[in-house]
Amino acid sequence: MTSDEVAPSKAQPAAAAGTVDRSHKGEAAPAVSFFDPAGKKISLADFRGEPVLLNLWATWCAPCIKEMPSLDVAAAAMRGKVRVIAVSQDMEREKVAPFFAERQLKNLDPYVDPDLGLSLTYKVNLPTTIMLGADGRELWRVSGAMDWAGPEAKALMDEATA
């Protein structure tokens, strides 16, 4: 190789936003508390018995804001099959309910995690969406925004009910 040639890079490219990651399949949901829309402390264990699509997001996160309308559509389409839970990682809880009202998100409830317990425990950036089976174990996750109303997302959510 001459001094003008560049050796090929051995670094792997980063996964594209919206890429499905199954490397955590089978891991149990963390026992982390967060708040339901009424302000009551709950955890993911409270949803055991039904598949849960857990979306971690924040009002200041542009990709999160972009995917919220499609997540709202998915929540309506999957009602009775998969529970869609959007848990805000905003430290200021009072920002979340007005955000939902402003954007007319009618099929999602404003859950909040002001201590960032879920995103810190999962060690993820926002947005991240994690599919949990009815047994509370992870099936897959998606980092970055995704069109949750599209056919690829529906097929992924259908895995939880198969």
C-alpha positions in Angstrom: 0.0 0.0 0.0 1.4 3.4 -0.9 1.3 6.4 1.4 -1.6 7.9 -0.7 -3.8 4.8 -0.1 -6.2 4.6 2.8 -6.6 1.3 4.6 -10.2 0.1 4.7 -11.9 0.8 8.0 -12.6 -2.1 10.3 -15.2 -0.1 12.3 -18.8 -1.3 12.0 -21.3 1.3 10.9 -23.8 2.3 13.6 -27.2 0.8 13.3 -29.7 3.0 11.5 -32.5 4.6 13.5 -35.5 2.3 13.6 -33.4 -0.9 13.4 -34.8 -3.9 15.4 -32.4 -5.2 18.1 -33.2 -8.7 19.4 -30.0 -9.1 21.4 -31.9 -8.6 24.7 -34.6 -11.2 24.0 -35.7 -13.0 27.1 -34.4 -10.4 29.6 -36.9 -9.5 32.3 -38.3 -6.0 32.6 -36.6 -4.0 35.3 -38.4 -3.4 38.6 -38.3 0.4 38.2 -41.1 2.6 39.4 -42.7 5.4 37.4 -45.9 7.3 37.6 -49.3 6.6 35.9 -51.5 9.4 34.6 -53.1 9.8 38.0 -49.7 10.2 39.7 -49.7 6.7 41.3 -46.3 4.9 41.4 -46.4 1.7 39.2 -43.9 -0.6 37.5 -43.9 -2.7 34.4 -44.8 -5.7 36.6 -48.3 -4.1 36.9 -48.8 -4.8 33.2 -47.8 -8.5 33.3 -50.3 -10.7 31.6 -50.5 -8.6 28.5 -47.9 -7.7 25.8 -46.6 -4.2 26.3 -45.0 -1.9 23.8 -43.0 0.4 26.0 -41.9 3.7 24.4 -39.3 5.9 26.2 -39.5 9.5 25.0 -39.3 13.1 26.1 -41.0 16.4 25.2 -37.6 17.9 24.2 -36.6 15.0 21.9 -37.3 15.8 18.2 -37.3 12.2 17.0 -39.7 11.3 19.9 -42.1 14.1 18.9 -42.0 13.0 15.3 -43.0 9.4 16.1 -45.7 10.2 18.7 -48.6 10.5 16.2 -47.8 7.1 14.6 -47.5 5.6 18.1 -50.9 7.0 19.0 -52.3 5.4 15.8 -50.7 2.1 16.8 -52.2 2.2 20.3 -55.6 2.5 18.7 -55.0 -0.3 16.2 -53.5 -2.7 18.7 -56.1 -2.0 21.5 -57.0 -5.3 23.1 -53.9 -7.1 21.7 -50.9 -5.0 22.8 -50.8 -2.3 25.5 -48.9 0.7 24.2 -47.3 2.7 27.1 -45.4 5.9 26.4 -43.3 6.8 29.4 -41.9 10.3 29.4 -38.3 10.7 30.6 -38.9 14.4 31.3 -37.7 15.5 34.7 -40.5 18.1 34.8 -43.7 15.9 35.1 -46.0 18.9 34.6 -44.9 19.3 30.9 -46.2 15.9 29.8 -50.0 16.0 30.0 -50.2 19.4 28.2 -48.0 18.0 25.5 -50.4 15.1 24.9 -53.4 17.5 24.9 -51.8 19.9 22.5 -51.0 17.2 20.0 -54.4 15.4 20.5 -52.8 12.1 21.4 -56.1 10.4 22.3 -55.0 6.7 22.5 -51.9 7.2 24.7 -51.8 8.1 28.4 -49.2 10.4 29.9 -46.9 8.1 32.0 -43.9 9.9 33.5 -40.5 8.8 34.8 -39.0 12.0 36.2 -36.1 10.0 37.8 -35.2 8.6 34.3 -35.1 5.1 36.0 -36.2 3.3 32.9 -33.8 4.9 30.4 -30.9 4.6 32.9 -31.7 1.0 33.7 -32.1 0.0 30.1 -29.0 2.2 29.2 -30.7 3.6 26.2 -31.0 6.9 24.3 -34.4 8.4 23.3 -36.5 7.4 21.7 -36.3 3.7 22.4 -39.2 1.3 22.2 -39.2 -2.1 23.8 -41.6 -4.9 23.1 -42.4 -7.0 26.2 -44.3 -10.3 26.0 -47.1 -11.0 28.4 -44.6 -12.7 30.7 -42.7 -9.4 31.1 -39.7 -10.5 29.1 -38.2 -8.5 26.2 -38.8 -9.7 22.7 -37.1 -6.9 20.8 -36.3 -3.1 20.9 -36.0 -0.3 18.4 -33.6 2.7 19.0 -34.6 5.8 17.2 -37.8 6.9 15.6 -40.0 4.5 13.7 -43.3 4.7 11.9 -45.4 2.7 14.4 -48.5 2.8 12.2 -46.7 1.2 9.3 -46.8 -2.5 8.2 -43.3 -3.3 9.5 -44.2 -2.1 13.0 -47.5 -4.0 12.9 -45.7 -7.2 12.0 -43.3 -6.7 14.8 -46.1 -6.1 17.4 -48.0 -9.1 16.1 -45.0 -11.2 17.2 -46.0 -10.5 20.8 -49.5 -12.0 20.3 -48.5 -15.1 18.3 
